Amino acid sequence: MVRRRRRGTGNVAGRSALPASALTVGGPPVEDARVTTDSPPSQSAATLDEVSNDWLRRLRAVDAERDDALADLHQLLVRVAHAEARRRRSALPDAVVADLDDLCLQAADDALVSITAKLDEFAGRSRFTTWAIKFAIFEISTRLRRHA
């Protein structure tokens, strides 16, 4: 009989063979790192991945760069809303399917407003785009549920 490990459990005994510091996202493992409980680690811009840093920098700009970033983010949110709507399409009434483009655009608009309002709340526990995508999925899911 082959003994299988469950995903994410580390070695067979259920403990990771790596130190706790090696399990953090954002860089190579640090050997002999000590975990302290003095204060919780804060997420600074230096510990974010390069893509997230770029998004935040562009969205916090005050010129045309911000406008370009908002347009790029809106385009991403529209694509995500369309993908989620297509995924749920078979469970939707025909009247809702006819309005999918409008619903997706409204969801992306509202998601963009929510993201910009909560930009300072981004903690960096995931990529910025992953964090932003959840807003679009929530918005389109809410709209589809209301219209179904």
Helices and strands as residue ranges (DSSP letters): G 20-23, G 45-47, H 50-60, H 64-88, G 89-91, H 94-98, H 100-117, G 119-121, H 128-147
